[in-house]
Amino acid sequence: METNQLTEDQLKDAFCEVRKAHRLIYEYQRRMKYLSIYIRNKLGFNAFEGYKRFSNALSNRDGNNADKSSWDWMYTYVFEYWLGYQNVDKNKRLGLSVIQVSDTGCYVGGKRNYRIGKFPSVEESDSRLMFYLVVRPNTAKNMDWRADEIIEQYILKDEPQCFRPESRPELVKVTYSVPLSRFTDETQTIKILREFVDFCNKKENAGTNLKIQE
């Protein structure tokens, strides 16, 4: 067990801060869950599944989690909410997730970094929500999701991105990374959803038929 030379009183103070942090994270995560559900409902989707990103998920099937990284125990640091599918037309369908990135400091340089000492300061980092949409023909075998790679490459981009992967040109992918500080209230959230929907619906982009539900 690693030890630092702290007194009992210093440890008591430190664990008081830990308790405060966990209660703050609870409130933050409650807000993120309801924000994601609100987005799902407003865009007319009906799924709500969660996937841990950035680091590995724990599994009781492994039999031994003692060697797992401390990051593996932190589930909502980077977390994907899968919102489901919609048909674009009779030949195409789309899938959509929103991805919570609590600290962009781990992605500076375009790839994951697990060493906190290499992160930029918290003031120089950001907290973001990224919309990730894929449109595929019904004849395509899958959506080539690759969420971790997409987060690495696009989380720090401020403008919506639309592209066809070189290896899968039959697919269209859209990302839109938004600072969480923009989601101040329902009016602002609807404004952000409108920006995303308008971008995706343009024929020269993804050509979707997304609608904001009343």
N, C-alpha and C positions, 0 to 999 in steps of 0.2 A: 504494500500500500504506500502510495506517495505521501509524503508528509512535508508540510511547511512549518517553520518555527513560529507558530501563532499561539497566543495565550488562550485560555478558555474564554475569557471575556471577548477577545477579538473574534473567536469562532462563533460565539453567540451573536455578535453583531453581524457577522457575515451570513449566518443562516437566517437571520431576520430579513436580510436583503434578498436571500433566495426565496423565502416565503412570499415577499412582496412581488418578486419577479413572476412566480408561478401564478399568483392571483391576477396579475396584469395580463399574463399570457392567456389565462382563462377568458377574460373579458375580450381580449383581442380575437381569440379563436371563435368565440360565440358570435362576434360581429362578422367575422369572415364566413362562417357557415351560413348565416342568414343572408349576407350579401350574395353569396353564390347561389343560394336557393332563389332569391329574388331575380337574379339574372336568368336562371333557368326558366322560371315562370314567365318572365317578360318576353323571352325569345321563343317560347312555345315548345320547350323540350320536356321530357318526362323521366329522364334518368338522373340518378345522383349517387355516384360511386366515387371513392377516394383512393388515391395512389400516392405513396410516398416517393418523392423524387430527391435528387442530389446525392443521397447516400442510400445504403441498403436497408430494407425492411427486416425486422426481426421475425423469426419463425420458430414456433415450438417444435417443428419437425426437425430442425437442425440438431436438437439435442443438447447443444452447448453454445450459448451466446456470450461466453466470457471473453472471447477474442474479438468481439464486434467493436467497431469504433464508437466513441461517445456520440458521434453524429447519428449513428444508426438508431439511437434511442430517442432522437428528437424528431417527432413525426411531422410537425407543421412548419418546420423551417422552410422547406420547399414542398408544396403539396398540390396535387392535381385533383380537381373536381371534374369528373367526366359527366357531361350533361346529356349525352345520347346522340341519336341520329335524327335526321329529317331528309325527306326526299326533295331533291331540287326539281326534278321532272321524272318522267317514267324511265329515264336512262341513267340518272345520276342520283347519288345521295351524299349527304355531308355528315361529318361528325364534329362535335364541338366540346372543348374543355376550357375551363378557366384555371389558371395556374397561379397559386399564391407563392410569391417569392418574398420572404420576410426580410431578407438582407441581400441586396445585390453585390455586396462586398465579396462574396464567395465566387463571383463570376467575372471579375475584372480580368481582362486579357482574353476573353472568349472561351474560357474553359473552367471547369470546376477546380477550386482550390480549397483544400481542407485545413490549411494552416492559418489559424486566426492571426498569427503574427505577421502574415503577408497581406492581410486585408487592408484596404484603405480605412480611414477612420469612419465611425458611424455617421458623422456629419457629412462626409464625402460620399457615403453610400445612400441607398434608397430602399424603400419597400414598395413592391409593385404587384399588380395583377395583370397577367397576360392572357388574352383570348387566343386560342389556338384552334383553327378550323381547317379541315381537310375535305375537299370535294373529290370523289372518285366515281368513275363510270361503274355501272353494275357489273361489267365484265371483268373489272380489275380484281385481283385475288385478295387484296387487303388495302389498308390505308397507309401502310408504311409509317407508323405513328412516330417513333423515335423521339419521344417527348424530351428526354434528357438532352439530346443533341440540339433540339430546337430551342430549348431554354438557354443553353450556353450561347448559341449564336445570335439570338434575337431579343433577349430580355433587356438589354441596354439600349436598344433602338427606340427612339421616341416616336417615329412615324410608323403607320401601318405598313406591313410588308406583304407582298403577294408574289409567289414564285412557283415554278415547276421544278422539282428536283431533277437533276441531270440523269439520275439512275431510274427515275420513275416519271417520265414526262407526261404520262396520262393523268397524273394527279395535279391538283391545284392546292397550294397551302397558303394560309393567311395567318399572320400573327399581328397582334396589337398589344403593345406593352404600355400600361398606364400606371403612373404613380398612385399608390393607394390614397395619398392625401387629396386626390381629386374627388374621391367618393364621399363628399361631405354630407350629402342628403339625397333624397329621392330625385329631386329636380336635376342635380348634377349627374346622378347615375343614369337617368334617362338620356341626358345629353351625350354621355359617353357611349351608351348603347346605340344611339342614333348615329354617331360617328362610325361605329363599327359596322352597323347594318348597311349604311349608305355605301361604305367602301366595299363591302363584300358583294352587294347587289349589282354593282357596276359590271356591265357586260365585259369590259376589258380587264376586269379583275377576276373574281371567282364566279360571277354570274349567278349568284344565289337568289332565292326569293324570300329571304328572312323578313319577318314582320315583328314589330313590337306589339305585344298583346295589350289590349285595354283592360 
